[in-house]
Amino acid sequence: MGMIRLKIRELAAEKGWTLKEVSDRSGVVYSTLRTYARSPGLTTVDFTAIQKLARTFDVMIEELVEVVKD
C-alpha cells in the first residue's frame, strides 16, 4: 500500500497560519490535523479532510498531497 504526506505545514507557513488557524478555517479537527501535519507518511487519510484542506489553502488536491512511497 502506498504512503502519502500532506503538505500542511508548508502551505500554512506560506499563508502565515498556525495549525490551529488551519483547523478553524477548514473545519478539520485540530488533533487530526496535527497528526496529519506531523506524520512523515500516512497510509489512510479521510478524503473529506483532504478536500476541506485543499479548499482552505485554495490549492488543487495534487498540490496538497505528496506520494512518499508507492
PDB file of N, CA, C, O and CB in Angstrom:
ATOM      1  N   MET A   1       0.839  -1.184   0.000  1.00  0.00           N
ATOM      2  CA  MET A   1       0.000   0.000   0.000  1.00  0.00           C
ATOM      3  C   MET A   1       0.879   1.241   0.000  1.00  0.00           C
ATOM      4  O   MET A   1       1.897   1.285   0.690  1.00  0.00           O
ATOM      5  CB  MET A   1      -0.952   0.001   1.213  1.00  0.00           C
ATOM      6  N   GLY A   2       0.490   2.240  -0.767  1.00  0.00           N
ATOM      7  CA  GLY A   2       1.264   3.468  -0.857  1.00  0.00           C
ATOM      8  C   GLY A   2       1.129   4.346   0.368  1.00  0.00           C
ATOM      9  O   GLY A   2       0.194   4.211   1.157  1.00  0.00           O
ATOM     10  N   MET A   3       2.075   5.237   0.505  1.00  0.00           N
ATOM     11  CA  MET A   3       2.039   6.189   1.614  1.00  0.00           C
ATOM     12  C   MET A   3       2.070   7.599   1.044  1.00  0.00           C
ATOM     13  O   MET A   3       2.726   7.870   0.038  1.00  0.00           O
ATOM     14  CB  MET A   3       3.229   5.958   2.598  1.00  0.00           C
ATOM     15  N   ILE A   4       1.347   8.487   1.711  1.00  0.00           N
ATOM     16  CA  ILE A   4       1.319   9.888   1.300  1.00  0.00           C
ATOM     17  C   ILE A   4       1.672  10.782   2.483  1.00  0.00           C
ATOM     18  O   ILE A   4       1.607  10.374   3.643  1.00  0.00           O
ATOM     19  CB  ILE A   4      -0.068  10.267   0.728  1.00  0.00           C
ATOM     20  N   ARG A   5       2.041  11.995   2.156  1.00  0.00           N
ATOM     21  CA  ARG A   5       2.285  13.030   3.162  1.00  0.00           C
ATOM     22  C   ARG A   5       1.489  14.243   2.727  1.00  0.00           C
ATOM     23  O   ARG A   5       1.465  14.598   1.549  1.00  0.00           O
ATOM     24  CB  ARG A   5       3.827  13.368   3.316  1.00  0.00           C
ATOM     25  N   LEU A   6       0.840  14.871   3.689  1.00  0.00           N
ATOM     26  CA  LEU A   6       0.098  16.101   3.393  1.00  0.00           C
ATOM     27  C   LEU A   6       0.991  17.296   3.703  1.00  0.00           C
ATOM     28  O   LEU A   6       1.577  17.376   4.782  1.00  0.00           O
ATOM     29  CB  LEU A   6      -1.233  16.173   4.215  1.00  0.00           C
ATOM     30  N   LYS A   7       1.092  18.210   2.766  1.00  0.00           N
ATOM     31  CA  LYS A   7       1.982  19.365   2.913  1.00  0.00           C
ATOM     32  C   LYS A   7       1.299  20.502   3.680  1.00  0.00           C
ATOM     33  O   LYS A   7       1.264  21.645   3.224  1.00  0.00           O
ATOM     34  CB  LYS A   7       2.439  19.864   1.533  1.00  0.00           C
ATOM     35  N   ILE A   8       0.768  20.166   4.832  1.00  0.00           N
ATOM     36  CA  ILE A   8       0.009  21.124   5.636  1.00  0.00           C
ATOM     37  C   ILE A   8       0.915  22.210   6.205  1.00  0.00           C
ATOM     38  O   ILE A   8       0.601  23.396   6.108  1.00  0.00           O
ATOM     39  CB  ILE A   8      -0.719  20.405   6.771  1.00  0.00           C
ATOM     40  N   ARG A   9       2.017  21.814   6.786  1.00  0.00           N
ATOM     41  CA  ARG A   9       2.914  22.805   7.414  1.00  0.00           C
ATOM     42  C   ARG A   9       3.448  23.813   6.399  1.00  0.00           C
ATOM     43  O   ARG A   9       3.501  25.012   6.674  1.00  0.00           O
ATOM     44  CB  ARG A   9       4.090  22.097   8.101  1.00  0.00           C
ATOM     45  N   GLU A  10       3.844  23.320   5.224  1.00  0.00           N
ATOM     46  CA  GLU A  10       4.383  24.215   4.200  1.00  0.00           C
ATOM     47  C   GLU A  10       3.327  25.215   3.729  1.00  0.00           C
ATOM     48  O   GLU A  10       3.600  26.410   3.611  1.00  0.00           O
ATOM     49  CB  GLU A  10       4.909  23.406   3.007  1.00  0.00           C
ATOM     50  N   LEU A  11       2.130  24.718   3.465  1.00  0.00           N
ATOM     51  CA  LEU A  11       1.068  25.598   2.979  1.00  0.00           C
ATOM     52  C   LEU A  11       0.612  26.581   4.057  1.00  0.00           C
ATOM     53  O   LEU A  11       0.307  27.736   3.760  1.00  0.00           O
ATOM     54  CB  LEU A  11      -0.121  24.770   2.494  1.00  0.00           C
ATOM     55  N   ALA A  12       0.568  26.124   5.301  1.00  0.00           N
ATOM     56  CA  ALA A  12       0.204  27.020   6.402  1.00  0.00           C
ATOM     57  C   ALA A  12       1.254  28.122   6.562  1.00  0.00           C
ATOM     58  O   ALA A  12       0.915  29.284   6.784  1.00  0.00           O
ATOM     59  CB  ALA A  12       0.052  26.225   7.722  1.00  0.00           C
ATOM     60  N   ALA A  13       2.519  27.751   6.449  1.00  0.00           N
ATOM     61  CA  ALA A  13       3.599  28.737   6.573  1.00  0.00           C
ATOM     62  C   ALA A  13       3.502  29.794   5.474  1.00  0.00           C
ATOM     63  O   ALA A  13       3.732  30.976   5.729  1.00  0.00           O
ATOM     64  CB  ALA A  13       4.973  28.042   6.516  1.00  0.00           C
ATOM     65  N   GLU A  14       3.164  29.374   4.256  1.00  0.00           N
ATOM     66  CA  GLU A  14       3.012  30.330   3.153  1.00  0.00           C
ATOM     67  C   GLU A  14       1.919  31.355   3.444  1.00  0.00           C
ATOM     68  O   GLU A  14       2.032  32.518   3.057  1.00  0.00           O
ATOM     69  CB  GLU A  14       2.696  29.590   1.850  1.00  0.00           C
ATOM     70  N   LYS A  15       0.863  30.919   4.126  1.00  0.00           N
ATOM     71  CA  LYS A  15      -0.254  31.799   4.462  1.00  0.00           C
ATOM     72  C   LYS A  15      -0.018  32.567   5.762  1.00  0.00           C
ATOM     73  O   LYS A  15      -0.722  33.531   6.061  1.00  0.00           O
ATOM     74  CB  LYS A  15      -1.534  30.992   4.571  1.00  0.00           C
ATOM     75  N   GLY A  16       0.988  32.127   6.534  1.00  0.00           N
ATOM     76  CA  GLY A  16       1.235  32.749   7.826  1.00  0.00           C
ATOM     77  C   GLY A  16       0.264  32.268   8.896  1.00  0.00           C
ATOM     78  O   GLY A  16      -0.001  32.985   9.861  1.00  0.00           O
ATOM     79  N   TRP A  17      -0.272  31.050   8.731  1.00  0.00           N
ATOM     80  CA  TRP A  17      -1.255  30.498   9.654  1.00  0.00           C
ATOM     81  C   TRP A  17      -0.633  29.454  10.563  1.00  0.00           C
ATOM     82  O   TRP A  17       0.314  28.768  10.181  1.00  0.00           O
ATOM     83  CB  TRP A  17      -2.418  29.894   8.889  1.00  0.00           C
ATOM     84  N   THR A  18      -1.171  29.340  11.764  1.00  0.00           N
ATOM     85  CA  THR A  18      -0.811  28.251  12.661  1.00  0.00           C
ATOM     86  C   THR A  18      -1.695  27.050  12.327  1.00  0.00           C
ATOM     87  O   THR A  18      -2.674  27.175  11.591  1.00  0.00           O
ATOM     88  CB  THR A  18      -0.968  28.672  14.165  1.00  0.00           C
ATOM     89  N   LEU A  19      -1.337  25.882  12.877  1.00  0.00           N
ATOM     90  CA  LEU A  19      -2.187  24.704  12.658  1.00  0.00           C
ATOM     91  C   LEU A  19      -3.571  24.917  13.256  1.00  0.00           C
ATOM     92  O   LEU A  19      -4.561  24.423  12.715  1.00  0.00           O
ATOM     93  CB  LEU A  19      -1.539  23.446  13.266  1.00  0.00           C
ATOM     94  N   LYS A  20      -3.651  25.643  14.361  1.00  0.00           N
ATOM     95  CA  LYS A  20      -4.953  25.935  14.979  1.00  0.00           C
ATOM     96  C   LYS A  20      -5.805  26.781  14.036  1.00  0.00           C
ATOM     97  O   LYS A  20      -7.004  26.544  13.892  1.00  0.00           O
ATOM     98  CB  LYS A  20      -4.767  26.666  16.336  1.00  0.00           C
ATOM     99  N   GLU A  21      -5.183  27.760  13.400  1.00  0.00           N
ATOM    100  CA  GLU A  21      -5.922  28.588  12.438  1.00  0.00           C
ATOM    101  C   GLU A  21      -6.390  27.759  11.244  1.00  0.00           C
ATOM    102  O   GLU A  21      -7.505  27.943  10.757  1.00  0.00           O
ATOM    103  CB  GLU A  21      -5.048  29.758  11.954  1.00  0.00           C
ATOM    104  N   VAL A  22      -5.543  26.851  10.774  1.00  0.00           N
ATOM    105  CA  VAL A  22      -5.934  25.971   9.667  1.00  0.00           C
ATOM    106  C   VAL A  22      -7.130  25.130  10.088  1.00  0.00           C
ATOM    107  O   VAL A  22      -8.074  24.956   9.318  1.00  0.00           O
ATOM    108  CB  VAL A  22      -4.751  25.058   9.231  1.00  0.00           C
ATOM    109  N   SER A  23      -7.090  24.614  11.301  1.00  0.00           N
ATOM    110  CA  SER A  23      -8.197  23.813  11.824  1.00  0.00           C
ATOM    111  C   SER A  23      -9.476  24.634  11.864  1.00  0.00           C
ATOM    112  O   SER A  23     -10.526  24.174  11.414  1.00  0.00           O
ATOM    113  CB  SER A  23      -7.864  23.279  13.227  1.00  0.00           C
ATOM    114  N   ASP A  24      -9.396  25.836  12.395  1.00  0.00           N
ATOM    115  CA  ASP A  24     -10.574  26.709  12.489  1.00  0.00           C
ATOM    116  C   ASP A  24     -11.129  27.056  11.112  1.00  0.00           C
ATOM    117  O   ASP A  24     -12.343  27.064  10.911  1.00  0.00           O
ATOM    118  CB  ASP A  24     -10.223  27.992  13.243  1.00  0.00           C
ATOM    119  N   ARG A  25     -10.244  27.342  10.172  1.00  0.00           N
ATOM    120  CA  ARG A  25     -10.675  27.752   8.831  1.00  0.00           C
ATOM    121  C   ARG A  25     -11.236  26.583   8.018  1.00  0.00           C
ATOM    122  O   ARG A  25     -12.157  26.759   7.219  1.00  0.00           O
ATOM    123  CB  ARG A  25      -9.510  28.383   8.082  1.00  0.00           C
ATOM    124  N   SER A  26     -10.671  25.381   8.229  1.00  0.00           N
ATOM    125  CA  SER A  26     -11.055  24.228   7.405  1.00  0.00           C
ATOM    126  C   SER A  26     -12.185  23.392   7.996  1.00  0.00           C
ATOM    127  O   SER A  26     -12.926  22.731   7.269  1.00  0.00           O
ATOM    128  CB  SER A  26      -9.864  23.349   7.190  1.00  0.00           C
ATOM    129  N   GLY A  27     -12.309  23.430   9.317  1.00  0.00           N
ATOM    130  CA  GLY A  27     -13.291  22.568   9.963  1.00  0.00           C
ATOM    131  C   GLY A  27     -12.750  21.179  10.264  1.00  0.00           C
ATOM    132  O   GLY A  27     -13.485  20.321  10.755  1.00  0.00           O
ATOM    133  N   VAL A  28     -11.468  20.945   9.975  1.00  0.00           N
ATOM    134  CA  VAL A  28     -10.835  19.668  10.303  1.00  0.00           C
ATOM    135  C   VAL A  28     -10.411  19.739  11.769  1.00  0.00           C
ATOM    136  O   VAL A  28      -9.774  20.705  12.189  1.00  0.00           O
ATOM    137  CB  VAL A  28      -9.601  19.363   9.355  1.00  0.00           C
ATOM    138  N   VAL A  29     -10.762  18.725  12.534  1.00  0.00           N
ATOM    139  CA  VAL A  29     -10.461  18.692  13.968  1.00  0.00           C
ATOM    140  C   VAL A  29      -8.953  18.877  14.176  1.00  0.00           C
ATOM    141  O   VAL A  29      -8.143  18.266  13.479  1.00  0.00           O
ATOM    142  CB  VAL A  29     -10.947  17.349  14.609  1.00  0.00           C
ATOM    143  N   TYR A  30      -8.589  19.729  15.143  1.00  0.00           N
ATOM    144  CA  TYR A  30      -7.185  20.077  15.373  1.00  0.00           C
ATOM    145  C   TYR A  30      -6.312  18.859  15.620  1.00  0.00           C
ATOM    146  O   TYR A  30      -5.216  18.776  15.067  1.00  0.00           O
ATOM    147  CB  TYR A  30      -7.074  21.019  16.544  1.00  0.00           C
ATOM    148  N   SER A  31      -6.758  17.919  16.427  1.00  0.00           N
ATOM    149  CA  SER A  31      -5.927  16.741  16.726  1.00  0.00           C
ATOM    150  C   SER A  31      -5.662  15.916  15.462  1.00  0.00           C
ATOM    151  O   SER A  31      -4.571  15.373  15.289  1.00  0.00           O
ATOM    152  CB  SER A  31      -6.609  15.859  17.797  1.00  0.00           C
ATOM    153  N   THR A  32      -6.650  15.827  14.594  1.00  0.00           N
ATOM    154  CA  THR A  32      -6.476  15.119  13.326  1.00  0.00           C
ATOM    155  C   THR A  32      -5.497  15.868  12.442  1.00  0.00           C
ATOM    156  O   THR A  32      -4.599  15.269  11.850  1.00  0.00           O
ATOM    157  CB  THR A  32      -7.825  14.944  12.604  1.00  0.00           C
ATOM    158  N   LEU A  33      -5.668  17.158  12.355  1.00  0.00           N
ATOM    159  CA  LEU A  33      -4.789  18.000  11.544  1.00  0.00           C
ATOM    160  C   LEU A  33      -3.346  17.898  12.025  1.00  0.00           C
ATOM    161  O   LEU A  33      -2.423  17.776  11.220  1.00  0.00           O
ATOM    162  CB  LEU A  33      -5.258  19.462  11.583  1.00  0.00           C
ATOM    163  N   ARG A  34      -3.157  17.948  13.331  1.00  0.00           N
ATOM    164  CA  ARG A  34      -1.827  17.852  13.920  1.00  0.00           C
ATOM    165  C   ARG A  34      -1.178  16.509  13.569  1.00  0.00           C
ATOM    166  O   ARG A  34       0.009  16.455  13.245  1.00  0.00           O
ATOM    167  CB  ARG A  34      -1.903  18.029  15.448  1.00  0.00           C
ATOM    168  N   THR A  35      -1.959  15.431  13.634  1.00  0.00           N
ATOM    169  CA  THR A  35      -1.452  14.109  13.276  1.00  0.00           C
ATOM    170  C   THR A  35      -1.022  14.083  11.816  1.00  0.00           C
ATOM    171  O   THR A  35       0.055  13.586  11.488  1.00  0.00           O
ATOM    172  CB  THR A  35      -2.517  13.032  13.538  1.00  0.00           C
ATOM    173  N   TYR A  36      -1.867  14.620  10.941  1.00  0.00           N
ATOM    174  CA  TYR A  36      -1.539  14.663   9.517  1.00  0.00           C
ATOM    175  C   TYR A  36      -0.276  15.489   9.269  1.00  0.00           C
ATOM    176  O   TYR A  36       0.572  15.101   8.464  1.00  0.00           O
ATOM    177  CB  TYR A  36      -2.716  15.241   8.716  1.00  0.00           C
ATOM    178  N   ALA A  37      -0.150  16.610   9.947  1.00  0.00           N
ATOM    179  CA  ALA A  37       0.983  17.515   9.727  1.00  0.00           C
ATOM    180  C   ALA A  37       2.294  16.927  10.235  1.00  0.00           C
ATOM    181  O   ALA A  37       3.349  17.186   9.656  1.00  0.00           O
ATOM    182  CB  ALA A  37       0.725  18.850  10.408  1.00  0.00           C
ATOM    183  N   ARG A  38       2.245  16.149  11.294  1.00  0.00           N
ATOM    184  CA  ARG A  38       3.464  15.602  11.900  1.00  0.00           C
ATOM    185  C   ARG A  38       3.932  14.301  11.267  1.00  0.00           C
ATOM    186  O   ARG A  38       5.097  13.927  11.405  1.00  0.00           O
ATOM    187  CB  ARG A  38       3.243  15.381  13.362  1.00  0.00           C
ATOM    188  N   SER A  39       3.047  13.618  10.583  1.00  0.00           N
ATOM    189  CA  SER A  39       3.383  12.299  10.062  1.00  0.00           C
ATOM    190  C   SER A  39       4.221  12.380   8.792  1.00  0.00           C
ATOM    191  O   SER A  39       3.866  13.098   7.857  1.00  0.00           O
ATOM    192  CB  SER A  39       2.119  11.512   9.792  1.00  0.00           C
ATOM    193  N   PRO A  40       5.348  11.637   8.754  1.00  0.00           N
ATOM    194  CA  PRO A  40       6.169  11.625   7.535  1.00  0.00           C
ATOM    195  C   PRO A  40       5.531  10.797   6.414  1.00  0.00           C
ATOM    196  O   PRO A  40       5.899  10.936   5.248  1.00  0.00           O
ATOM    197  CB  PRO A  40       7.560  11.076   7.849  1.00  0.00           C
ATOM    198  N   GLY A  41       4.576   9.937   6.774  1.00  0.00           N
ATOM    199  CA  GLY A  41       3.887   9.125   5.781  1.00  0.00           C
ATOM    200  C   GLY A  41       2.636   8.507   6.360  1.00  0.00           C
ATOM    201  O   GLY A  41       2.668   7.946   7.455  1.00  0.00           O
ATOM    202  N   LEU A  42       1.541   8.603   5.642  1.00  0.00           N
ATOM    203  CA  LEU A  42       0.259   8.064   6.086  1.00  0.00           C
ATOM    204  C   LEU A  42      -0.230   7.051   5.066  1.00  0.00           C
ATOM    205  O   LEU A  42      -0.006   7.212   3.866  1.00  0.00           O
ATOM    206  CB  LEU A  42      -0.788   9.194   6.287  1.00  0.00           C
ATOM    207  N   THR A  43      -0.899   6.008   5.543  1.00  0.00           N
ATOM    208  CA  THR A  43      -1.490   5.047   4.613  1.00  0.00           C
ATOM    209  C   THR A  43      -2.967   5.323   4.406  1.00  0.00           C
ATOM    210  O   THR A  43      -3.519   4.982   3.360  1.00  0.00           O
ATOM    211  CB  THR A  43      -1.292   3.622   5.120  1.00  0.00           C
ATOM    212  N   THR A  44      -3.618   5.938   5.391  1.00  0.00           N
ATOM    213  CA  THR A  44      -5.026   6.288   5.239  1.00  0.00           C
ATOM    214  C   THR A  44      -5.249   7.725   5.689  1.00  0.00           C
ATOM    215  O   THR A  44      -4.696   8.178   6.691  1.00  0.00           O
ATOM    216  CB  THR A  44      -5.925   5.321   6.043  1.00  0.00           C
ATOM    217  N   VAL A  45      -6.062   8.418   4.934  1.00  0.00           N
ATOM    218  CA  VAL A  45      -6.425   9.792   5.243  1.00  0.00           C
ATOM    219  C   VAL A  45      -7.889   9.957   4.861  1.00  0.00           C
ATOM    220  O   VAL A  45      -8.342   9.409   3.856  1.00  0.00           O
ATOM    221  CB  VAL A  45      -5.504  10.828   4.486  1.00  0.00           C
ATOM    222  N   ASP A  46      -8.615  10.702   5.656  1.00  0.00           N
ATOM    223  CA  ASP A  46     -10.017  10.987   5.357  1.00  0.00           C
ATOM    224  C   ASP A  46     -10.082  11.906   4.132  1.00  0.00           C
ATOM    225  O   ASP A  46      -9.570  13.025   4.160  1.00  0.00           O
ATOM    226  CB  ASP A  46     -10.734  11.640   6.590  1.00  0.00           C
ATOM    227  N   PHE A  47     -10.714  11.427   3.068  1.00  0.00           N
ATOM    228  CA  PHE A  47     -10.759  12.204   1.830  1.00  0.00           C
ATOM    229  C   PHE A  47     -11.508  13.518   2.013  1.00  0.00           C
ATOM    230  O   PHE A  47     -11.162  14.523   1.393  1.00  0.00           O
ATOM    231  CB  PHE A  47     -11.409  11.390   0.722  1.00  0.00           C
ATOM    232  N   THR A  48     -12.528  13.514   2.856  1.00  0.00           N
ATOM    233  CA  THR A  48     -13.262  14.755   3.131  1.00  0.00           C
ATOM    234  C   THR A  48     -12.327  15.794   3.746  1.00  0.00           C
ATOM    235  O   THR A  48     -12.416  16.978   3.420  1.00  0.00           O
ATOM    236  CB  THR A  48     -14.464  14.485   4.075  1.00  0.00           C
ATOM    237  N   ALA A  49     -11.436  15.360   4.627  1.00  0.00           N
ATOM    238  CA  ALA A  49     -10.464  16.276   5.234  1.00  0.00           C
ATOM    239  C   ALA A  49      -9.533  16.840   4.170  1.00  0.00           C
ATOM    240  O   ALA A  49      -9.211  18.028   4.189  1.00  0.00           O
ATOM    241  CB  ALA A  49      -9.649  15.559   6.332  1.00  0.00           C
ATOM    242  N   ILE A  50      -9.098  15.990   3.241  1.00  0.00           N
ATOM    243  CA  ILE A  50      -8.225  16.458   2.162  1.00  0.00           C
ATOM    244  C   ILE A  50      -8.945  17.514   1.329  1.00  0.00           C
ATOM    245  O   ILE A  50      -8.360  18.539   0.980  1.00  0.00           O
ATOM    246  CB  ILE A  50      -7.778  15.277   1.267  1.00  0.00           C
ATOM    247  N   GLN A  51     -10.201  17.264   1.016  1.00  0.00           N
ATOM    248  CA  GLN A  51     -10.968  18.246   0.237  1.00  0.00           C
ATOM    249  C   GLN A  51     -11.099  19.565   0.986  1.00  0.00           C
ATOM    250  O   GLN A  51     -10.919  20.634   0.402  1.00  0.00           O
ATOM    251  CB  GLN A  51     -12.360  17.695  -0.095  1.00  0.00           C
ATOM    252  N   LYS A  52     -11.409  19.493   2.270  1.00  0.00           N
ATOM    253  CA  LYS A  52     -11.551  20.714   3.074  1.00  0.00           C
ATOM    254  C   LYS A  52     -10.243  21.490   3.120  1.00  0.00           C
ATOM    255  O   LYS A  52     -10.237  22.714   2.986  1.00  0.00           O
ATOM    256  CB  LYS A  52     -12.009  20.372   4.500  1.00  0.00           C
ATOM    257  N   LEU A  53      -9.133  20.779   3.311  1.00  0.00           N
ATOM    258  CA  LEU A  53      -7.838  21.439   3.398  1.00  0.00           C
ATOM    259  C   LEU A  53      -7.451  22.072   2.062  1.00  0.00           C
ATOM    260  O   LEU A  53      -6.951  23.197   2.031  1.00  0.00           O
ATOM    261  CB  LEU A  53      -6.765  20.443   3.842  1.00  0.00           C
ATOM    262  N   ALA A  54      -7.675  21.368   0.974  1.00  0.00           N
ATOM    263  CA  ALA A  54      -7.360  21.927  -0.349  1.00  0.00           C
ATOM    264  C   ALA A  54      -8.173  23.198  -0.584  1.00  0.00           C
ATOM    265  O   ALA A  54      -7.652  24.190  -1.093  1.00  0.00           O
ATOM    266  CB  ALA A  54      -7.645  20.888  -1.471  1.00  0.00           C
ATOM    267  N   ARG A  55      -9.454  23.161  -0.211  1.00  0.00           N
ATOM    268  CA  ARG A  55     -10.308  24.334  -0.362  1.00  0.00           C
ATOM    269  C   ARG A  55      -9.806  25.487   0.511  1.00  0.00           C
ATOM    270  O   ARG A  55      -9.762  26.635   0.070  1.00  0.00           O
ATOM    271  CB  ARG A  55     -11.762  23.987  -0.002  1.00  0.00           C
ATOM    272  N   THR A  56      -9.433  25.173   1.736  1.00  0.00           N
ATOM    273  CA  THR A  56      -8.959  26.199   2.671  1.00  0.00           C
ATOM    274  C   THR A  56      -7.694  26.874   2.160  1.00  0.00           C
ATOM    275  O   THR A  56      -7.561  28.096   2.227  1.00  0.00           O
ATOM    276  CB  THR A  56      -8.699  25.585   4.048  1.00  0.00           C
ATOM    277  N   PHE A  57      -6.755  26.059   1.642  1.00  0.00           N
ATOM    278  CA  PHE A  57      -5.494  26.613   1.126  1.00  0.00           C
ATOM    279  C   PHE A  57      -5.629  27.140  -0.297  1.00  0.00           C
ATOM    280  O   PHE A  57      -4.700  27.749  -0.828  1.00  0.00           O
ATOM    281  CB  PHE A  57      -4.404  25.558   1.171  1.00  0.00           C
ATOM    282  N   ASP A  58      -6.793  26.905  -0.919  1.00  0.00           N
ATOM    283  CA  ASP A  58      -7.043  27.319  -2.293  1.00  0.00           C
ATOM    284  C   ASP A  58      -6.018  26.705  -3.251  1.00  0.00           C
ATOM    285  O   ASP A  58      -5.418  27.392  -4.078  1.00  0.00           O
ATOM    286  CB  ASP A  58      -7.016  28.846  -2.398  1.00  0.00           C
ATOM    287  N   VAL A  59      -5.840  25.381  -3.108  1.00  0.00           N
ATOM    288  CA  VAL A  59      -4.934  24.629  -3.979  1.00  0.00           C
ATOM    289  C   VAL A  59      -5.659  23.393  -4.499  1.00  0.00           C
ATOM    290  O   VAL A  59      -6.695  22.994  -3.967  1.00  0.00           O
ATOM    291  CB  VAL A  59      -3.629  24.227  -3.222  1.00  0.00           C
ATOM    292  N   MET A  60      -5.112  22.807  -5.521  1.00  0.00           N
ATOM    293  CA  MET A  60      -5.615  21.529  -6.018  1.00  0.00           C
ATOM    294  C   MET A  60      -5.160  20.439  -5.046  1.00  0.00           C
ATOM    295  O   MET A  60      -4.138  20.586  -4.376  1.00  0.00           O
ATOM    296  CB  MET A  60      -5.107  21.240  -7.483  1.00  0.00           C
ATOM    297  N   ILE A  61      -5.915  19.359  -4.973  1.00  0.00           N
ATOM    298  CA  ILE A  61      -5.549  18.253  -4.089  1.00  0.00           C
ATOM    299  C   ILE A  61      -4.133  17.764  -4.395  1.00  0.00           C
ATOM    300  O   ILE A  61      -3.385  17.408  -3.484  1.00  0.00           O
ATOM    301  CB  ILE A  61      -6.555  17.094  -4.230  1.00  0.00           C
ATOM    302  N   GLU A  62      -3.772  17.748  -5.671  1.00  0.00           N
ATOM    303  CA  GLU A  62      -2.445  17.295  -6.077  1.00  0.00           C
ATOM    304  C   GLU A  62      -1.320  18.134  -5.468  1.00  0.00           C
ATOM    305  O   GLU A  62      -0.206  17.642  -5.286  1.00  0.00           O
ATOM    306  CB  GLU A  62      -2.338  17.321  -7.582  1.00  0.00           C
ATOM    307  N   GLU A  63      -1.609  19.388  -5.157  1.00  0.00           N
ATOM    308  CA  GLU A  63      -0.616  20.274  -4.553  1.00  0.00           C
ATOM    309  C   GLU A  63      -0.500  20.050  -3.040  1.00  0.00           C
ATOM    310  O   GLU A  63       0.500  20.424  -2.428  1.00  0.00           O
ATOM    311  CB  GLU A  63      -0.975  21.733  -4.837  1.00  0.00           C
ATOM    312  N   LEU A  64      -1.513  19.446  -2.453  1.00  0.00           N
ATOM    313  CA  LEU A  64      -1.551  19.185  -1.010  1.00  0.00           C
ATOM    314  C   LEU A  64      -0.944  17.842  -0.662  1.00  0.00           C
ATOM    315  O   LEU A  64      -0.363  17.673   0.410  1.00  0.00           O
ATOM    316  CB  LEU A  64      -2.977  19.245  -0.501  1.00  0.00           C
ATOM    317  N   VAL A  65      -1.080  16.889  -1.568  1.00  0.00           N
ATOM    318  CA  VAL A  65      -0.689  15.502  -1.312  1.00  0.00           C
ATOM    319  C   VAL A  65       0.625  15.194  -1.999  1.00  0.00           C
ATOM    320  O   VAL A  65       0.811  15.497  -3.177  1.00  0.00           O
ATOM    321  CB  VAL A  65      -1.780  14.528  -1.788  1.00  0.00           C
ATOM    322  N   GLU A  66       1.540  14.586  -1.249  1.00  0.00           N
ATOM    323  CA  GLU A  66       2.817  14.132  -1.806  1.00  0.00           C
ATOM    324  C   GLU A  66       2.926  12.629  -1.592  1.00  0.00           C
ATOM    325  O   GLU A  66       2.784  12.156  -0.464  1.00  0.00           O
ATOM    326  CB  GLU A  66       4.028  14.882  -1.149  1.00  0.00           C
ATOM    327  N   VAL A  67       3.176  11.871  -2.655  1.00  0.00           N
ATOM    328  CA  VAL A  67       3.357  10.422  -2.528  1.00  0.00           C
ATOM    329  C   VAL A  67       4.789  10.182  -2.066  1.00  0.00           C
ATOM    330  O   VAL A  67       5.742  10.584  -2.733  1.00  0.00           O
ATOM    331  CB  VAL A  67       3.059   9.672  -3.889  1.00  0.00           C
ATOM    332  N   VAL A  68       4.931   9.524  -0.916  1.00  0.00           N
ATOM    333  CA  VAL A  68       6.271   9.272  -0.380  1.00  0.00           C
ATOM    334  C   VAL A  68       6.727   7.833  -0.603  1.00  0.00           C
ATOM    335  O   VAL A  68       7.919   7.538  -0.526  1.00  0.00           O
ATOM    336  CB  VAL A  68       6.304   9.591   1.101  1.00  0.00           C
ATOM    337  N   LYS A  69       5.785   6.944  -0.877  1.00  0.00           N
ATOM    338  CA  LYS A  69       6.147   5.552  -1.133  1.00  0.00           C
ATOM    339  C   LYS A  69       5.006   4.866  -1.862  1.00  0.00           C
ATOM    340  O   LYS A  69       3.870   4.870  -1.389  1.00  0.00           O
ATOM    341  CB  LYS A  69       6.481   4.807   0.187  1.00  0.00           C
ATOM    342  N   ASP A  70       5.308   4.271  -3.024  1.00  0.00           N
ATOM    343  CA  ASP A  70       4.291   3.531  -3.772  1.00  0.00           C
ATOM    344  C   ASP A  70       4.124   2.136  -3.241  1.00  0.00           C
ATOM    345  O   ASP A  70       3.307   1.373  -3.755  1.00  0.00           O
ATOM    346  CB  ASP A  70       4.640   3.477  -5.239  1.00  0.00           C
TER     347      ASP A  70
END
